[in-house]
Amino acid sequence: MFERVLEDLQILKSDVKNLLKLANLEKITNIENIGEQLSFSTYDELINFNEKLVDVKYFSKTQYTLSLLGGRDLNDTTKRILSIIINHQLALKINWIGANEKGSIRKLVNLLKLIYGAIRKNAVCCNATNTEINMAIKTWVKNAPDRAGGRSGRRKLNLKGYCA
């Protein structure tokens, strides 16, 4: 009985080693550094990052890193990933199609592929379609003015206007 269990464990150990070799991914030991490595504050930086993602090894490593952020559902996972890549100031200057002289996320094809892949590595989101992910991205960008005190700041200004 114990010999059989030991044999099964050895097989599992071997399988895991082989899967890690196939994935060709490096271990990430410090997830706190993700923001420092991947946070962008200008659209030009985001364009450069998009171009850098052509490198397959860099793309895979970055995708794996972002997938570690997890999330409880599609919107939460998308929010976590985008909040790392795009800082608040940049989020205010971009939208899906680039309307009103803002930067376009839709044009950054490699970045979108990265986001799609990282989101789908989350077991909860593994069956998410591109359309569903696009909607989550659009919602996150659209709500940027309300984050970081934006909505409460506007509310305070409106209240002061009524009291004066």
N, C-alpha and C positions, 0 to 999 in steps of 0.2 A: 504494500500500500504506500509506504513512505517513499520507496524507490520510484514509484510511478509519479508521485507528486514532485519529487526532485527532478525527474526527467522532464516533466511538463514545464517546470520553472526554468530549466536550462534552455528549452525550446523557446519559451517566451522571451528570455533574456537575449537570445540570439536574434529573434525576430525584431525586437526593439532596436538593437544595434544596427541591423540591416536597414530598418526604416529611417533611422537617423542619418545613416550614410547616404541613402537615396535622397533624402530631403536636402542634404548638403547645407544645413543651417548651423550657424555658430550659436553657442549658448549665450544668452543675454543674462548678465549677472546683476545689472543695476537698472531696473526699469524706470527709476526716478530721473535718469539722464535723457530719457526720450525727448522731453520737451526742449531741452537745451540743444539737442542735435537736429531736431526737425521743425522748430518753430520759425515761421517766416512772418515778416512785418511789412513787406512791400510786394507788389504784384510782380516786379522784376525778379525778386528772389524766388517767388513761386514758379515763374517761367523757367528759371535756371534749374530749379529742383525737378521740374517736369522733364527737362532735357536730360538731366542726370539719370533719370529712371530708365533710360534706354539700356543702360548697363544691367544685364540680367542678374548678375550676382548682387549688385546694390539693390535692385528692385526686390529680389527675393528676401534679402535680409531686412529691408525696410518694411516690407509687407508683414513679415513674421513679427517684427518688433511692434508694429501697430496692432496686430491681432492680439497681442498680449493684454491690451487695454480692456478687452471684453466689453460687456454691457448686458443689461437684462432683456433688451429687445432691440429691434432695428433702429429706432430713433435714438435710444441711449447709446448704442454702439457707434452710430454715425456721429453723434455729438462728441463723444470721447475722442474719436479719431480726428475730427475736424478741429476741435479745440486745441489739440496738440500741434497740428500742422499750421493752422491759420490763427494768428493772434487777433485780438479784438479790433485793433485799428485797421488791420487788413480786411477783416470781415465786413467792416463798414464801407469799404471801397470796392467790393466785388459783388457780382450777382451771377445768376445762371447764364444769361445770354450776353452780358456786357452792356446792357442798356444804360442810358444816362451817363455815358463816359466812364463807366466802371469797368473793372477787369472781368473777364468771362471765365467761369470755371469750366463750362462746357467745352471750351477750346483746348483745355489741358488734358488731352487724351490719356497720357501716361499716368497722370495723377488720378484720373477717374478709375483707370484699371487697377491702380494700387489700392484705392479706397474700396472698390468692389471686392477685390480679393481679400483684403484684411477683414472686411465685414463678414464675408462668407466663411471665414475660418472660425467664426463664433458659431457654436453649435445651434444657438437659438435662431441665427440668421442664415444658416447654410442654404436655404432654399429661396432667399430673397432675390427678386428679379432686379434687373438694372433700373426699370421704371420705378419700383418701390424705393430703391436706394436713391435715385435721382430726386424723388419727392422729399425724402428725408433731408437730402443736401439742400434743396431749395428752401425748405422750411427753416433749417438752421441758419442759412444766410439771410433770409427774410427777417428773422427775429433778432438779428445782430444789434440793431439800434436799441432794443429793449434790455440787452444784457449790460453788465458792468455799470449798473445804476442809471441807465438811460431812461427807462420808463419811470422810475421813481423821481428822477431829476425833472422830467417834463411835468410830472404830476405836481411837484412842489412849485414849479413856476406857474402852473395854472391856478393853484390855490392862492398864491400870492397875488395874482391878477384879480381874483374875485374879492380878496380882502381889502384891497387898496381903495 
